[in-house]
Amino acid sequence: MSRLRIVHRTGFRYEKPATASYNEARMLPHSREGQFVLQATLDITPTATQHSYADYWDTRVSTFEVLTPHQLLSVTATSIVDVRAMPQSTRVVDWDELAARIPLSLSLAEGITQTPATAPDEEMIALAQRIRAEGRDVDATAFEICRTVGEAMEYRSGVTGVNSTARDAWPARSGVCQDIAHVALGVLRAIGIPARYVSGYLHPDPTAPIGQPVIGESHAWVEWYSGEWRGYDPTNLAEIGESHVYVGHGRDYGDVPPLRGVYAGPSASELFVSVEVTRLE
């Protein structure tokens, strides 16, 4: 088990003061199997009243509005979480049983529905069919898809944007974790494996001394259903373990953005982000 402190700062700078803004944040983890949240607070500047709820996907959402002119909106999420590695599932279904379960479960039916962000191109579909034809069970097939996608793609920032899709990233074989997750989801869903996009945090250096803050990141990985939900990080070719902190999941990035909002005013806005992760024990 590891205990991690995550400090995630993000917000918007405006060229000229915005007269008002309306926002929602999905930056705070909640307790679930494999992690226990000891602390989770959200600080907002300028001061704003917060309202919290769990959305359709059971992600913790904080909504707030700033109704006075402001040139900077800053949101800081501070969390302390105990994380432990999960044992691999032994409850694996076969392909026929998976196909029979999907119509009976809304979450599984949603998990095989492509979105504009994950919709595969012909090459991605061919990759899915090739791996499926190799005769593995559902879980091993899903794992092989995520591994193959992760190995094929290079992590490169700046080559894609927040609105880029799997069809944009796969031909270039590059992108950030969001893009790699979208490609993996598109390939998994192409052969009927329910899968979902996971938003969270990653401690990038397990060798860092206890108490030493390191530059972390808001991260994305995938979960697929093969009897129960199993997570994997295709960007780092890694099982989900003591370095990953779960925040929420959805069909794609659009269901779990850390911060989004609208504002009133004539000026353009610029998003800023920083994440600091510290291993406490």
N, C-alpha and C positions, 0 to 999 in steps of 0.2 A: 504494500500500500504506500502511496505517496500523498502528501498534503501540499496543495498548491495554492498560492495566492495570485490572483489575476487582477491586474488593473488595466482596464480598457478605456481609453479616452478617445472620444470622437466628437464631431460636431461640424458646424458650418460657419465659415466666415463670409460676410457680405461686403460687397464693394461700397454700398451705402446702407444705412440702417434699414432693416426690415421693420415694417410697422407691426407685424404680428406673425407668429408661426405656430403650426399645429403638427405635432410629431408623435411617433411611436417608436419605442426601442425594444429590441429583443436581444438583450445583452447579458441577462442574468440566468445562470444555470439553476436547475432545481434537482432535488434528490430523486434518484431512480436507481434501478439495479446497477451496481458497479460504481456509484458515486453518492456521497452524502455531503450536502451543502451545510457548512457551519455558519457562513455569513454571506449575504448578498445585498448590497446597497447600491442605489443609483443617486448620484448627486448632479444637479442641473444648475447651470449658470446661463442667464439670469434665473433667479429662484422661480420655480413654478410648482404648482400643485400637481401631484401625480395620482393617476388612477391605474390600478393593476387588475389584470384578468388573465385567464388562460384561454388562448384562442382555439380554433377548431382542431388544431394539431396538438393541443395541450402544451404549447409553448408559452412561457411567461412573458406577458406584454405589459409595458409601462407606457401609458399615454399621458401627454402633457401639452399645454399650450402656453405661449408667451405672448402677452397682449400689450406689451410696451415696446417702443422702438429699441432695437438691439442690432449691433454690428457683428456680434459673436454669439453663437450658441454652443455651449460646451457641455458634454454629457460624460460623466465618469462612472463606470461600473466597477465596483470592487467586490471580489468574491474570494472566499476561502473554501476549498473543496477537498474532501478526502476521496481519492480515486484508487480503485483496485482493478487488476486485470480480471476479465471474466473468462471462465472456462469455456472451451468450445462446446457447442451444443451437440448432443447425441440424438436429438429429436428431429432427424432428417426425414422428410417425406420424399416419395418417389414422384416421377413426373406426372403420372396419372392422378395421384392423390392431390398434388398441387393444383392441377387443372380443375379437379372437382371442388376444391375449397374456394377458389377465387370467386365464383358467382355468389357464394354464401357470405362473403365478407366485404364490407365497403372499403376497408383499409387496403385489402389485397387488390380489389378491383381498381382502386385509385392508383395503387402501386404499379400497375402495368399500363396505365394510360400515359402516353407520351404528351409532353407539353411543347410549346414552341422552343423552349430552351434546350430540350433533350431530344427532339425529333431527329432520328438518325438519317444519314445519307446512305446511298447504295453500298458504299464501301463498309460502313459500320454494320449494316444489315448482313452483308456477306461474312464479316468477321464473326458476328453472333452465330450465324448458321454453321460456319466451319467448326467453331468450338463446340457447339451443341452436337454436331455429328460425330465427335470423337468418343461419345458414349459414356461420359462421366455422369454421376448423379447430379441432382439439382445443386447441392451445396458446392461440390467440386467444380461444376461448370461455372457458377457465379464467381467463385474465387479465381478461376483461370481467366475469366473475362476481365476482372478488375486488375489482375496482375499484368495481363497482356496490354491493356490500355495504359496502365501506369508506366510500364517499361517503354512503350512506344512514344510517350509524350514527354517533352522537356518542360520543366517548370521555368517559365520566363514571364516576368512582369512587363507590362507596357505593350504587349503585342495584341491583347484583347481588352475589352472594356466591360463595364458592369452589365451591359445589355447583350454581350456576345453570346452566341449559342454553340451547341455541340457541332453544328454544321460549319461554324466559323473556325473552331479550334482544331477539329480533327484533321482537316487537310493540311494545316500548318504544323500538326504534331507538337503544338506548344500552347501554353497558357498558364494560368494560375490554378490554384486548387479548385476554385469554383468551376472552371472550364473542364478540368480533368474529371471531376465528379459528374458533371453534366454528360460528358461522353460516356462514362461508365454506365450511368443510368440509362442512356439511350440504347446501348448495346444489350444490357440486361433485359430491358423491357421488350426489345425486339424479338426475343424468343420466349416471352411470357413469364419471366421471373419478376415478381413484384419487388420494387426497389424504391428507396426514398433518399432524399438529399438531407444530410445532417450538417448543422451549423454548430460550431463550438470553438474551443481554443486548443492550442498545441504548445506544450513546452518543448522547444526544439533541441535542447541540450541536456540529456539525462545525466551527463557527467558533471554538470555545474554544481559547485559546492552548495550545501544547505545554506539558505539565507542570502545567496547572491542573485540579485535580479538579473534577468536576461531579456533581451528583446524577443518577444514572442509574436504570435500572430493570431488573428481571427481566422479560423480554419474551416475546411469543409471536407467531408468524406461521405461514404455511402453505407446504407444498410440494405440487405436483401432478405427475403423471406424464404426459408428452406425447411420449415417446420416451426421455427421461431425466427425472430429478427436477429441477424448477425451483422456486425459492422466490420468495415475494412477501409483502410486509408490508401487509395491507389496512388496519391501523389508521392507518398513516402514508402510505398510497398510494405506497409506495416499493419499488423493486427492492431485493433483498438486496445489500448492498455493504459498504464498509469500516467502517460504523458498527454492523454486526450481528455478534455472536459466537454461534456455534452451540454448544449444550450437548447436546441430544438430541431425539429425536422419538418419536412414538407415535400411537395412534389418536385420543387427545384428552388433555386436561390430566391426567387420572387416571393416565396411563402415565409422566408425567415431572414430578411435583411436585418443587420444589427440596428440600423437607424434609418428611418425615412420620414419625410414630412413635406408639407407645403408651407409657403410663406407668402405674405402680402408685402409688396414693395417693388420698386423699379429696378433693383440691383440684381446682378448675377451672384451666384453662391459658389463656394469652394468647400469640398469635404476634406477634413483632416482626420487621421487615424493613427493611434499608437497603442501597442499592447506590451505590457511588461508582466513577465511570469517569474515567480519565485518559488522554489521548492523549500518548504518549511520543515519537512521531516521525511 
